Amino acid sequence: MSVETINGLYKPIRPVMPKSTQGTGAVEPQQKKGEGFGDMLSQAIKEVDAVQKDADNKIAGLITGNGVETHEAMIALEKADITFQLMNQIRGKIVRAYEEILRTQM
């Protein structure tokens, strides 16, 4: 395989450095409209809620005998537990970061 063939397979790499505004050295934020930290956090909470509701439905299906196997219910329950623990850890880190910001502003 020649080098020309390999070069034709890949797109060029874009620069990593963000563009500065009007030569002042200030960096423009590269954020899509409507997609802030709060939106990302609320989406993550909705996903955790959906995983927990799925686990609830699997457990209810197991109890009522609606064709849900025991291992399916246990896997869904563990998945819900892990996602909740992860979200709780993220919440704790956000609270600690906020407290640190409050301490540095005084």
PLY file of the C-alpha trace (Angstrom):
ply
format ascii 1.0
element vertex 106
property float x
property float y
property float z
element edge 105
property int vertex1
property int vertex2
end_header
0.00 0.00 0.00
1.44 3.35 -0.97
1.54 6.52 1.09
-0.79 8.28 -1.35
-3.44 5.62 -0.75
-3.20 6.02 3.01
-3.34 9.82 2.83
-6.49 9.63 0.73
-8.31 7.62 3.42
-8.16 10.19 6.20
-9.48 13.72 6.51
-7.03 16.45 7.53
-6.74 17.18 11.23
-8.25 20.48 12.35
-6.20 22.76 14.60
-6.69 22.27 18.32
-6.16 25.90 19.31
-9.38 27.96 19.39
-9.57 31.13 17.32
-8.96 34.37 19.18
-11.29 37.37 18.90
-9.97 40.38 16.97
-6.35 39.76 17.89
-6.88 40.55 21.59
-5.88 37.09 22.72
-9.32 36.46 24.25
-10.69 33.03 23.46
-14.22 32.62 22.13
-16.31 30.06 23.97
-17.05 27.13 21.68
-20.47 26.24 23.02
-23.57 25.38 21.07
-26.58 27.53 21.75
-28.88 26.04 24.37
-26.35 23.44 25.50
-24.98 24.69 28.78
-23.85 22.87 31.87
-27.35 22.98 33.35
-28.82 21.38 30.24
-26.20 18.65 30.29
-26.84 17.98 33.98
-30.62 17.84 33.59
-30.22 15.43 30.65
-28.01 13.18 32.77
-30.59 13.21 35.57
-33.31 12.25 33.09
-31.17 9.34 31.88
-30.61 8.12 35.45
-34.35 8.36 36.08
-35.08 6.36 32.93
-32.66 3.60 34.01
-34.30 3.46 37.45
-37.79 3.29 35.93
-36.63 0.46 33.66
-35.36 -1.41 36.72
-38.68 -0.85 38.48
-40.56 -2.20 35.45
-38.29 -5.27 35.26
-38.81 -6.02 38.96
-42.57 -5.57 38.60
-42.51 -7.87 35.58
-40.57 -10.45 37.53
-43.02 -10.36 40.43
-46.12 -10.52 38.24
-44.65 -13.21 35.98
-44.71 -11.20 32.74
-41.82 -13.10 31.16
-38.98 -11.23 32.86
-36.17 -13.51 33.95
-34.47 -13.11 37.32
-31.10 -12.27 35.81
-32.65 -9.52 33.63
-34.20 -7.89 36.69
-30.95 -8.15 38.67
-28.90 -6.67 35.82
-31.35 -3.77 35.47
-31.27 -3.22 39.24
-27.45 -3.19 39.35
-27.33 -0.85 36.36
-29.72 1.52 38.14
-27.64 1.32 41.32
-24.38 2.07 39.51
-25.85 5.02 37.58
-27.31 6.46 40.78
-23.99 6.11 42.60
-22.20 7.79 39.71
-24.68 10.68 39.68
-24.31 11.04 43.44
-20.51 11.21 43.09
-20.83 13.84 40.36
-23.21 15.86 42.55
-20.71 15.73 45.40
-17.90 16.96 43.15
-20.08 19.81 41.85
-20.97 20.87 45.39
-17.30 20.79 46.45
-16.31 22.83 43.39
-19.03 25.38 44.14
-17.89 25.65 47.76
-14.30 26.13 46.57
-15.40 28.94 44.25
-17.24 30.61 47.13
-14.12 30.40 49.32
-11.88 31.95 46.66
-14.18 34.92 46.04
-14.00 36.21 49.62
0 1
1 2
2 3
3 4
4 5
5 6
6 7
7 8
8 9
9 10
10 11
11 12
12 13
13 14
14 15
15 16
16 17
17 18
18 19
19 20
20 21
21 22
22 23
23 24
24 25
25 26
26 27
27 28
28 29
29 30
30 31
31 32
32 33
33 34
34 35
35 36
36 37
37 38
38 39
39 40
40 41
41 42
42 43
43 44
44 45
45 46
46 47
47 48
48 49
49 50
50 51
51 52
52 53
53 54
54 55
55 56
56 57
57 58
58 59
59 60
60 61
61 62
62 63
63 64
64 65
65 66
66 67
67 68
68 69
69 70
70 71
71 72
72 73
73 74
74 75
75 76
76 77
77 78
78 79
79 80
80 81
81 82
82 83
83 84
84 85
85 86
86 87
87 88
88 89
89 90
90 91
91 92
92 93
93 94
94 95
95 96
96 97
97 98
98 99
99 100
100 101
101 102
102 103
103 104
104 105
